[in-house]
Amino acid sequence: MTGVSTDDVRRRIPRTDTVLAEPPVADAVAVVGRARVKDLVVAAQDRARRGELAPEDVTDAVVAELARLGPTAASLRPVINASGVLLHTNLGRAPLSRAAREAAVAAAGTTDVELDLATGERGRRGAGALDALAAAVPDAGGVHVANNGAAALVLAATALAAGREIVIARGEMVEIGDGFRVPDLLVSTGARLREVGTTNRVHRRDYAEAVGPDTGMILKVHPSNFVVSGFTSAVPTDELTGLGVPVVVDIGSGLLAPDPALPDEPDATSSLRAGADLVTASGDKLLGGPQAGLLLGSAELVHRLRRHPLARALRVDKLTLAALEATLRGPEPPARAMLHTPYAALRERTEALAAELGLEAVDCTAAVGGGGAPGVELPSAGLALPVAAAAALRVGADPVVARVEHGRCVVDLRSVDPDDDARLAAALRAVTGS
Ligand SMILES: *Cc1c(COP(=O)(O)O)cnc(C)c1O
């Protein structure tokens, strides 16, 4: 390239301010911030200077890069979960319903989370969400919401058993994931664990013998991510009442009432009817809502927890309260719809996509995941691609997380919200070139 033509190219490269003022770029400045967009403009201008990009294409290149980086100032990217694991902890567990998303966005500005607009007086924080939860579980005399399931457990253990003993079955000393161990969490509150039974078996008399003046509570923890089979026995909640100490049941999954699709999964209503004084659960597992820790139980115990100083440190923010209430009052959230979709409907949807994209439809098996319904296999259908497609899908413009099994990449449709099928098709087309 001669000096003259290089100068000519340089003259034709649009100035930074000109590119920043182009409507699609200006819109992005308002959403992701000027500094980040300016870096992209400078990078595109450099490419044009090196002859890698036509000067006329600088703005388009910036717009394309903005699209690739995602639509917000945060680095978190929207991802299509085609892994077949409905509640994928690494993908943020339950996707929120449209109702919950819109409620969270509406609450994101200034909102009446703790003010009674009619009287101008201070209101009960998150009253709407708490009322919705109480209405969903009429057997609970009191309800409270903390940051997550672990926070709910910490609050219960601290308020009821700090400096005292928690009686817990040895087979329920579980590790949830990423090294999070329920017993370690409990001990961190200053409570002492009094283990009863053996790994595989525990009886009512083991609990009865361990309970004494130093007992703060009995805790039952649902082994939510493994199954013990063979010579086993656990003590049902209704046999643990009457020992004179509160019985706390950590059901984990957040089912509020029995779900026929998951007959072995514990739920809050059944646990309370069996005599549990307090139930703890997560909001972002099978309830299908935001990360939250639900505490449901006797009015007196819940009142004690709510008044405990630690409750303030574990309290949820307005976005969570809004999303939780909308999850409880709104239409069936995506995670529950995914669980309940009949296989035949899934197969039909998969075949339509397969025909459209020239791909193969296959049967596969999905799972609940995220600490719920261990061992439950959900019949599913998906699209089969070569193994190499899995990585390409992950790093595409609209990332898709698929599953690699039996020497192929499977895009499992059970964990994909049908509202996202057009997005999924576009992402698949980008990778297969179809
Ligand atoms: C998931 C789970 C927890 C932890 O809940 P988080 O909401 O992840 O803090 C505790 N106990 C059980 C039984 C669980 O399944």
The ligand as a MOL file (V3000), in Angstrom:
LIG
                    3D

  0  0  0     0  0            999 V3000
M  V30 BEGIN CTAB
M  V30 COUNTS 15 15 0 0 0
M  V30 BEGIN ATOM
M  V30 1 C -30.2160 -26.6060 47.6610 0
M  V30 2 C -30.2960 -27.0370 49.0640 0
M  V30 3 C -29.8330 -26.2090 50.0920 0
M  V30 4 C -29.1720 -24.8900 49.8230 0
M  V30 5 O -30.0590 -23.9770 49.3000 0
M  V30 6 P -29.4900 -22.6730 48.5260 0
M  V30 7 O -30.7400 -21.9710 48.0960 0
M  V30 8 O -28.6510 -23.1740 47.4190 0
M  V30 9 O -28.7140 -21.8900 49.5160 0
M  V30 10 C -29.9560 -26.6440 51.3860 0
M  V30 11 N -30.5000 -27.8540 51.6510 0
M  V30 12 C -30.9660 -28.6800 50.6940 0
M  V30 13 C -31.5680 -29.9950 51.0780 0
M  V30 14 C -30.8660 -28.3050 49.3630 0
M  V30 15 O -31.3120 -29.1260 48.3980 0
M  V30 END ATOM
M  V30 BEGIN BOND
M  V30 1 1 1 2
M  V30 2 1 2 3
M  V30 3 2 2 14
M  V30 4 1 3 4
M  V30 5 2 3 10
M  V30 6 1 4 5
M  V30 7 1 5 6
M  V30 8 2 6 7
M  V30 9 1 6 8
M  V30 10 1 6 9
M  V30 11 1 10 11
M  V30 12 2 11 12
M  V30 13 1 12 13
M  V30 14 1 12 14
M  V30 15 1 14 15
M  V30 END BOND
M  V30 END CTAB
M  END
